[in-house]
Amino acid sequence: MNSHIQTASTLTCPECGQAVKLDMPTDACQFFYECTACKKLLRPLPGDCCVFCSYGDVKCPPIQAQSPCCAQ
């Protein structure tokens, strides 16, 4: 499979459309992100483990590696 894990993702706020490139944590899930433009607090959508999987252009590193992510 793909051995190259990307560690940056561009999050796009569904409220205002602001996009920001961020480094993703490789050892934890990021459950919340506050948009710097409109201050909306983003949370993962149902079925996603983190905000990067819901709003990013690249899924989080554990999902890319097809590994279990931070299960609730």
ZALOKOL-360791 format. One record per residue: residue number from 0; residue in one letter; chain; z, y, x of N, C-alpha, C, CB in turn. Coordinates in nm, 3 decimals. Each point is the difference from the previous one (the first is absolute). Last residue first. Glycine has a CB too. Example, Ala and Ser with C-alpha at 12.3 -4.5 7.8 and 13.67 -1.06 7.14 Angstrom:
<atoms>
seq/type/mol/nzz/nyy/nxx/cazz/cayy/caxx/czz/cyy/cxx/cbzz/cbyy/cbxx
1/s/A/0.708/-0.225/1.285/0.006/0.119/0.082/0.073/0.109/-0.077/-0.215/-0.063/0.118
0/a/A/0.208/-0.509/-0.089/0.000/0.119/-0.089/0.000/0.120/0.090/0.125/-0.117/-0.189
</atoms>
This chain:
<atoms>
seq/type/mol/nzz/nyy/nxx/cazz/cayy/caxx/czz/cyy/cxx/cbzz/cbyy/cbxx
71/q/A/2.018/0.602/-1.368/0.119/0.054/-0.065/0.105/-0.107/-0.013/-0.138/0.165/-0.124
70/a/A/-0.228/-0.151/0.525/0.018/-0.049/-0.137/0.129/0.055/-0.057/-0.128/-0.209/0.053
69/c/A/-0.204/0.347/0.353/0.139/0.020/-0.041/0.017/-0.040/-0.147/0.026/0.188/0.168
68/c/A/-0.426/-0.428/0.056/0.048/0.135/0.023/0.143/0.007/-0.050/-0.232/0.099/-0.021
67/p/A/-0.090/-0.521/0.218/0.085/0.052/-0.109/0.048/0.141/0.037/0.074/-0.235/-0.064
66/s/A/-0.536/0.102/0.270/0.138/-0.044/0.012/0.079/0.050/-0.119/-0.016/-0.001/0.250
65/q/A/-0.455/0.082/-0.084/0.018/-0.104/-0.101/0.136/-0.066/0.014/-0.246/-0.038/-0.002
64/a/A/0.065/0.431/0.236/0.020/-0.125/0.076/0.016/-0.120/-0.093/0.106/0.132/0.184
63/q/A/-0.152/0.301/-0.369/-0.119/-0.020/0.083/0.008/-0.134/0.074/-0.025/0.249/0.026
62/i/A/0.404/-0.113/-0.261/-0.104/-0.044/-0.093/-0.131/-0.025/0.076/0.110/0.129/-0.188
61/p/A/0.255/0.052/0.431/0.026/-0.139/-0.041/-0.107/-0.054/-0.095/0.243/0.044/0.028
60/p/A/-0.288/0.421/0.119/-0.021/-0.104/0.102/0.035/-0.142/-0.044/0.046/0.175/0.163
59/c/A/-0.197/0.182/-0.543/0.105/-0.004/0.103/-0.023/-0.116/0.097/0.162/0.104/-0.163
58/k/A/-0.593/0.114/-0.078/0.123/-0.068/-0.044/0.099/-0.007/0.117/-0.130/-0.137/-0.172
57/v/A/-0.249/0.522/0.102/0.024/-0.122/0.076/0.132/-0.059/-0.051/-0.126/0.087/0.207
56/d/A/-0.022/0.308/-0.392/-0.133/-0.058/0.020/0.007/-0.126/0.085/-0.100/0.228/-0.021
55/g/A/0.503/-0.040/-0.320/-0.063/0.015/0.130/-0.139/-0.060/0.007/0.225/-0.003/0.098
54/y/A/0.111/-0.005/-0.469/-0.069/0.129/0.011/-0.073/0.021/0.133/0.170/0.089/-0.152
53/s/A/0.075/-0.507/0.017/-0.040/0.063/-0.126/-0.091/0.121/0.019/0.213/-0.078/-0.094
52/c/A/-0.025/-0.167/0.463/-0.081/-0.096/-0.076/-0.050/0.063/-0.130/0.132/-0.190/0.100
51/f/A/0.163/0.440/0.166/-0.128/-0.014/0.070/-0.092/-0.097/-0.074/0.115/0.049/0.218
50/v/A/0.334/0.024/-0.366/-0.090/0.110/-0.037/-0.135/-0.010/0.071/0.200/0.144/-0.039
49/c/A/0.063/-0.604/-0.049/0.035/0.128/0.060/-0.102/0.107/-0.041/0.108/-0.119/0.195
48/c/A/-0.114/-0.344/-0.354/0.128/-0.002/0.072/0.041/0.137/0.053/-0.049/-0.234/0.060
47/d/A/-0.244/0.072/-0.523/-0.015/0.042/0.140/0.137/0.007/0.066/-0.209/0.130/-0.056
46/g/A/0.162/-0.239/-0.408/-0.073/-0.101/0.074/-0.024/0.035/0.146/-0.106/-0.059/-0.211
45/p/A/0.191/0.457/-0.123/0.041/-0.138/-0.027/-0.091/-0.100/0.072/0.089/0.072/-0.224
44/l/A/-0.057/0.395/0.459/-0.043/-0.043/-0.133/0.047/-0.144/-0.023/-0.202/0.155/0.008
43/p/A/0.461/0.195/0.330/-0.103/-0.104/-0.011/-0.034/-0.030/-0.146/0.079/-0.099/0.217
42/r/A/0.081/0.590/-0.106/0.064/-0.132/0.007/-0.110/-0.104/-0.011/0.219/0.086/-0.103
41/l/A/-0.148/0.490/0.196/-0.083/-0.118/-0.021/0.082/-0.125/0.019/-0.204/0.125/0.075
40/l/A/0.306/0.406/-0.207/0.054/-0.115/0.071/-0.083/-0.122/-0.036/0.235/0.100/0.001
39/k/A/-0.368/0.446/0.010/0.014/-0.121/-0.082/0.051/-0.113/0.088/-0.187/0.074/-0.155
38/k/A/0.073/0.392/0.293/0.138/-0.052/-0.001/0.020/-0.120/-0.093/0.075/0.229/0.052
37/c/A/-0.482/0.040/0.094/0.052/0.020/-0.136/0.142/-0.051/-0.019/-0.233/-0.017/-0.080
36/a/A/0.023/0.019/0.529/-0.062/0.109/-0.076/0.068/0.024/-0.135/-0.215/-0.055/0.113
35/t/A/0.334/-0.299/0.196/0.035/0.128/0.062/-0.059/0.118/-0.076/0.011/-0.116/0.220
34/c/A/0.153/-0.380/-0.403/-0.121/0.076/0.032/0.041/0.137/0.054/-0.134/-0.122/-0.179
33/e/A/0.435/-0.322/0.213/-0.009/0.125/-0.075/-0.122/0.077/0.048/0.251/0.009/-0.031
32/y/A/-0.099/-0.552/0.016/-0.061/0.105/0.080/-0.008/0.124/-0.089/-0.135/-0.167/0.144
31/f/A/0.364/-0.384/-0.122/-0.014/0.135/-0.056/-0.073/0.091/0.098/0.211/-0.033/-0.133
30/f/A/-0.128/-0.433/0.228/0.003/-0.004/-0.146/-0.027/0.136/-0.063/0.159/-0.188/0.015
29/q/A/-0.268/-0.095/0.452/0.033/0.137/-0.039/-0.014/0.008/-0.152/-0.079/0.097/0.224
28/c/A/0.195/-0.528/0.130/-0.086/0.059/-0.103/0.045/0.143/-0.026/-0.041/-0.228/-0.105
27/a/A/0.084/-0.051/0.587/0.067/0.031/-0.127/-0.103/0.054/-0.098/0.219/0.048/0.119
26/d/A/-0.315/-0.149/0.343/0.111/-0.092/-0.020/0.076/0.025/-0.129/0.018/-0.017/0.244
25/t/A/-0.390/0.277/-0.066/-0.048/-0.138/0.016/0.109/-0.102/-0.031/-0.160/0.081/0.171
24/p/A/0.027/0.450/-0.346/0.099/-0.082/0.070/-0.053/-0.144/0.009/0.192/0.148/-0.082
23/m/A/-0.537/0.262/0.066/0.077/-0.091/-0.085/0.106/-0.071/0.081/-0.199/-0.031/-0.149
22/d/A/-0.060/0.531/0.190/0.026/-0.126/0.067/0.086/-0.085/-0.092/-0.016/0.107/0.230
21/l/A/-0.331/0.276/-0.419/0.136/-0.032/0.044/0.002/-0.130/0.079/0.093/0.121/-0.200
20/k/A/-0.422/0.302/-0.047/-0.001/-0.121/0.083/0.139/-0.020/0.058/-0.245/0.030/0.055
19/v/A/0.078/0.219/-0.528/0.066/0.019/0.129/0.000/-0.134/0.074/0.146/0.189/-0.093
18/a/A/-0.347/0.103/-0.381/-0.008/-0.118/0.086/0.063/0.033/0.135/-0.210/-0.080/-0.119
17/q/A/0.206/0.273/-0.432/0.021/0.026/0.143/-0.002/-0.132/0.076/0.137/0.206/-0.052
16/g/A/-0.171/-0.145/-0.440/-0.114/-0.035/0.082/0.015/0.027/0.149/-0.132/0.044/-0.197
15/c/A/0.436/-0.004/-0.215/-0.072/0.121/0.043/-0.120/-0.029/0.089/0.213/0.120/-0.018
14/e/A/0.046/-0.479/-0.202/0.030/0.119/-0.080/-0.088/0.118/0.037/0.234/-0.081/-0.021
13/p/A/-0.222/-0.348/0.252/-0.073/-0.011/-0.126/0.019/0.123/-0.089/0.025/-0.247/0.014
12/c/A/-0.020/0.204/0.539/0.087/0.024/-0.114/-0.081/-0.009/-0.129/0.152/0.147/0.140
11/t/A/-0.244/-0.391/0.340/-0.055/0.102/-0.088/0.088/0.009/-0.124/-0.236/-0.042/0.084
10/l/A/0.251/-0.152/0.465/0.054/-0.002/-0.135/-0.062/0.114/-0.080/0.218/-0.101/0.081
9/t/A/-0.368/-0.186/0.373/-0.005/0.130/-0.065/0.048/-0.015/-0.144/-0.192/0.075/0.149
8/s/A/0.315/-0.362/0.324/-0.064/-0.003/-0.132/0.000/0.142/-0.055/0.073/-0.240/-0.042
7/a/A/0.037/-0.095/0.520/-0.009/0.132/-0.063/-0.076/-0.015/-0.131/0.005/0.118/0.226
6/t/A/0.062/-0.480/0.084/0.135/0.052/-0.024/0.000/0.141/-0.056/0.080/-0.143/0.184
5/q/A/-0.400/-0.349/-0.141/0.000/0.146/0.002/0.139/0.051/-0.036/-0.245/0.007/-0.062
4/i/A/0.071/-0.483/0.291/0.081/0.059/-0.107/-0.003/0.151/0.016/0.150/-0.205/-0.013
3/h/A/-0.448/-0.244/0.181/0.022/0.142/0.023/0.073/0.059/-0.121/-0.208/0.015/0.146
2/s/A/0.049/-0.469/-0.114/0.122/0.016/0.080/0.031/0.147/0.028/-0.045/-0.222/0.104
1/n/A/-0.229/-0.093/-0.493/-0.001/0.127/0.072/0.131/0.018/0.076/-0.155/0.101/-0.173
0/m/A/0.007/-0.604/0.082/0.000/0.118/-0.083/0.000/0.126/0.089/0.122/-0.127/-0.184
</atoms>
